[in-house]
Amino acid sequence: MNRTDRSIFAQWWWTVDRTLIAAAVMLLVGGLVLSFAASPAVAERIGASDSFYFVKRHAVFFALALPTMFAVSLMTPRDIRRASLLVFLASLLLLVLVPVFGQEVKGARRWINVLGFSVQPSEFVKPAFIVVTAWLFASRERRPDMPATLAALALFATVVGLLVAQPDIGQTLLTSAAWGAVFFVAGMSLWWILGFGGLGVAGVWAAYTFVPHVHARINRFLDKQGGGHKGPMTADGYQAQQAHDSFLNGGWFGRGPGEGTVKRLLPDSHTDYVFAVVGEEFGLIACGLLAGIFAWIVFRGLSHAAREEDAFIRYAIVGLVVLIGVQSGINMAVNLQLMPAKGMTLPFISYGGSSLLAVAFEMGALMALTRRRPQATRFAPPIHIERHEEAASTAA
């Protein structure tokens, strides 16, 4: 390819942020490789006929996620806005149906069967909702008479209400954080900040008071932090403790591929606790490199947003990188026992078709919005205008 090539792929290659491509591909390939390390033990424990059952399914999702990310990254900002609106409406409909027709797992209904596939709508609604919200806040600047803020608040209340109904407190907090970041860069006043801060505190208190599994997780975490061991060991507490110990066992350089034991003890070692498998088998240095890739995505996204003049693109970039950064940060913090268990996957790395395809759409949208676009060219004034100005100056 050269810069004179006008094909779609060539134009994409010379305008896209290739460091973001490298980061995304490294994470996607890393997730596929780590599925060989983490998932066979889980397949054997649940009695699957093929120990590589999850590996093969992850490979299928990988084969779908890579072209999805590439196809979305080819879109224009207007196409991203339209595609996000369609994804948002479809995901919102599925979120409405989940409490009624969804599959109950561990006391929560978060998955629904669509054409023979188990889909988690909350994974897809997050990036689409953020892009739609960014468009609403940007429209407020172009058309002050448009009730964009009111519409954004109504959509936020609807999405949060549907997530709480599942219940899915982790996704509720993540979506709220990304939406709040978009609202903040769009010019949130101090009173809005104080108001939403108070609502956030009240929401956490309500979840702790009225949602039994949230109450148990927080109590177990606080007991552990205080050195106590009150009550029987819960499943979440057991997994968090084993994940924490795996980093101590792995040390700086790990015990070696396939030599870890945590994957044989944790039911969710291929999903929520895959970071613990990385720590035990590949060491803390590998964990630091993995965290550094996520940090680079956030840094590059915010750098592009700081230089962007288009309000919609700027808001959408901020919201998308906050989604990726906060979700990866929460997952790693839970594995390190710095936070109560949330049941949240590590983007690109954890097993899960909905999670992998949703984050591929999210990353593709980020690449599309951060692509270099031609700026408006300032042409010199016509010759007759210049001569007229010179004559006027001479007469004066």
Protein Blocks (a to p, Z undefined) as FASTA:
>chain_A
ZZklccfklmmmmmmcfklmmmmmmmmmmmmmmmmmmmmmmmmmnopablklmmmmmmmm
mmmmmmmmmmmmmpcfklmmmmmmmmmmmmmmmmmmmmmmmcceehiafbdceehiacdf
klmmmmmmmmmmmmmmmmmmmmmmbcfklmmmmmmmmmmmmmmmmpcfklmmmmmmmmmm
mmmmnopafklmmmmmmmmmmmmmmmmmmmmklmmmmmmmmmmmnopaedjddfklmmmm
mmmmmmmmnmmnonbehiamklmmpmklmmmmmmmmmmmmnojklmmmmmmmmmmmmmmm
mmmmmmpmblklmmmmmmmmmmmmmmmmmmmmmmnopaccehiacehkagcfklmmmmmm
mmmmmmmmmpccdddddddddfklmmmmmmmmmmZZ
